[in-house]
Amino acid sequence: MNTMHRKAAAAVATAAALGLALAPGLAAAETVKLHADLTGAAETGGGDADGSGHLMAEIDPEAGDFCFVLGAEDIGEPVAAHIHEGAAGVDGKPVITISVTGMEMDECVAAEPDLLKAIVANPAGYYANVHTGDYPKGAVRGQLSK
């Protein structure tokens, strides 16, 4: 191999090694898993005492994806569901609206990456709740946690 080919081969090898070294930093951001146990007692205005529910979420803040399964039991027919900003015992504004499709909801929604980063950084500052006709302010509620 002549000198020019050796230099070119060395440059390619160096670039390849550098690319492999940087690859982990370029990998897609990891999803973060959060969950919540929902109860009527957690609703600030008094929810459905018999009601319960669960939320399992996978969040990709960089992509702006909030994917979840939200279920509720022993409540009336759900009419709305949200992720709200608010600590335990504090009502807050809805920040993510969930399409209600029955007692079990399973979907991915797009959300602002900055909002999702804030949720991941402080999940206890956000809660999930499900509203019914009898409990328009919320039948069941649960704080998000890791």
Beta strands, then each sheet from edge to edge (+ up, - down):
strand 1: 32-39
strand 2: 52-60
strand 3: 65-73
strand 4: 78-85
strand 5: 94-98
strand 6: 104-110
strand 7: 126-132
strand 8: 140-143
sheet 1: 1+ 2- 3+ 6-
sheet 2: 5+ 4- 7+ 8-
end
